[in-house]
Amino acid sequence: MSKSEFKSVQDVLKRAMLLEMNGKEFFAMAAKTATSAVAKELFEHMVKEEEHHLHILQLTFKRHLEAGKVVLPSEKELAFGFNDPIIDKSFLMELRNSQFDSSAISIALTLEEKAFKFYQKEEQAANDPEIKKLFTWLTDWEIDHHRKLLALEEDFREEVWNDANFWPS
């Protein structure tokens, strides 16, 4: 088993905040470049979600400094207060007509997967129980985000395949 590069909870939280800031910048760029209104709305939603994640990590960092231990956020604090964008057949059709927008979702999916796999690896390598606890939480959080994007990508792919009669008969 490899050894974790992280020596403190603060190091873990700083890296997690950096990953969220990078994600926010990617989604902001995707929103500015989106060619369909619904994709723009989706990416703007993702920017807000990354901002919320960053806020939660900052709160967790502050609490750790005050308490000297990991104090995970409550379910109420984790609740994302923005409405999910409407993802229906018309959204998928607009997305299909925009190569950039569908590619951006695939890239976002890859970024989310890299994040949770990184956290999983560090969780396994961590010896400090507080760091392990934090990585477990971060892994679960990013897996949930990945799951949502994966469902969107799968709906999109199925829509494209149906339209192209790609399914075997």
C-alpha positions in Angstrom: 0.0 0.0 0.0 1.3 3.4 -0.9 1.9 6.1 1.7 -0.3 9.3 1.6 1.4 12.5 0.6 -0.9 14.4 3.0 0.4 15.1 6.5 -2.5 17.0 7.9 -6.2 17.6 7.5 -5.5 21.1 6.4 -3.4 19.8 3.5 -6.3 17.6 2.4 -8.8 20.4 2.6 -6.5 22.8 0.7 -6.2 20.2 -2.1 -9.9 19.6 -2.1 -10.6 23.4 -2.3 -8.2 23.6 -5.2 -10.0 20.8 -7.1 -13.3 22.6 -6.5 -11.9 25.9 -7.8 -10.6 24.2 -10.9 -14.0 22.6 -11.5 -15.7 25.9 -11.0 -13.4 27.5 -13.6 -14.0 24.7 -16.1 -17.8 25.0 -15.8 -17.7 28.8 -16.0 -15.7 28.5 -19.3 -18.2 25.9 -20.5 -21.1 28.1 -19.7 -19.5 31.0 -21.6 -18.8 28.8 -24.6 -22.0 26.8 -24.6 -24.0 27.1 -27.8 -27.4 26.1 -26.5 -29.3 27.9 -23.8 -30.1 24.7 -21.8 -26.4 23.6 -21.8 -25.5 27.1 -20.6 -28.0 26.7 -17.8 -26.6 23.3 -16.9 -23.0 24.6 -16.7 -24.1 27.7 -14.7 -25.8 25.3 -12.3 -22.6 23.3 -12.1 -20.7 26.6 -11.3 -23.1 27.2 -8.4 -22.7 23.7 -7.2 -18.9 23.9 -7.2 -19.2 27.3 -5.3 -21.3 25.5 -2.8 -18.8 22.7 -2.5 -16.0 25.3 -2.0 -18.1 27.0 0.8 -18.6 23.6 2.5 -14.9 22.9 2.4 -14.0 26.3 3.7 -16.5 25.8 6.6 -15.0 22.4 7.3 -11.5 23.9 7.3 -12.6 26.7 9.8 -14.2 24.1 12.1 -11.1 22.0 12.0 -9.0 24.9 13.1 -11.4 25.8 15.9 -12.1 22.2 17.2 -8.8 20.5 16.3 -10.6 17.6 14.7 -12.7 16.9 11.6 -16.2 18.2 12.0 -18.2 17.1 8.9 -21.0 19.4 7.7 -24.6 18.6 8.6 -27.1 17.3 6.0 -28.8 20.7 6.1 -25.5 22.4 5.3 -24.8 20.0 2.5 -28.2 20.5 0.9 -27.7 22.3 -2.4 -30.2 25.2 -2.4 -30.4 25.6 -6.2 -33.0 23.9 -8.4 -31.6 21.2 -10.6 -31.7 22.2 -14.3 -34.5 20.6 -16.3 -33.0 17.6 -18.2 -35.6 16.3 -20.5 -35.9 15.1 -24.1 -35.7 18.7 -25.5 -32.5 19.3 -23.4 -30.9 16.1 -24.8 -31.9 17.1 -28.3 -30.3 20.6 -27.9 -27.2 19.0 -26.4 -27.0 16.6 -29.4 -26.9 19.5 -31.8 -23.9 21.0 -30.0 -20.6 19.1 -30.2 -18.9 21.3 -27.6 -21.7 21.1 -25.1 -21.8 17.3 -25.1 -18.0 17.1 -25.1 -17.9 19.4 -22.0 -20.2 17.0 -20.1 -17.8 14.1 -21.0 -14.8 16.2 -19.8 -16.6 17.1 -16.6 -17.4 13.4 -16.0 -13.7 12.6 -16.4 -12.7 15.3 -14.0 -15.2 14.1 -11.4 -14.0 10.5 -11.8 -10.4 11.6 -11.4 -11.3 13.4 -8.2 -13.1 10.5 -6.5 -10.4 8.0 -7.6 -7.7 10.4 -6.2 -9.7 10.6 -2.9 -10.2 6.9 -2.7 -6.5 6.2 -3.2 -5.6 8.7 -0.5 -8.2 7.3 1.8 -6.6 3.8 1.5 -3.1 5.2 2.0 -4.0 7.4 5.0 -2.9 6.3 8.5 -4.3 9.2 10.5 -8.0 8.4 11.4 -9.0 12.1 10.9 -7.5 12.2 7.4 -9.1 8.9 6.5 -12.5 10.1 7.7 -12.1 13.3 5.6 -11.1 11.3 2.5 -14.0 8.9 3.0 -16.4 11.8 3.1 -14.8 13.5 0.0 -14.9 10.3 -1.9 -18.6 9.8 -1.2 -19.3 13.4 -2.1 -17.5 13.3 -5.5 -19.0 9.8 -6.3 -22.5 11.4 -5.9 -21.6 14.3 -8.2 -20.1 11.8 -10.7 -23.2 9.7 -10.6 -25.4 12.6 -11.6 -23.2 13.5 -14.5 -23.0 9.9 -15.6 -26.8 9.6 -15.6 -27.0 12.7 -17.8 -24.3 11.3 -20.2 -26.1 7.9 -20.4 -29.5 9.6 -21.2 -27.8 11.6 -23.9 -26.0 8.6 -25.4 -29.2 6.5 -25.4 -31.1 9.4 -27.1 -28.5 9.6 -29.8 -28.4 5.8 -30.2 -32.2 5.7 -30.5 -32.3 8.4 -33.1 -29.6 6.6 -35.1 -31.3 3.2 -34.8 -28.0 2.0 -33.3 -29.6 -0.8 -31.2 -29.4 -4.3 -32.5 -32.6 -5.8 -33.8 
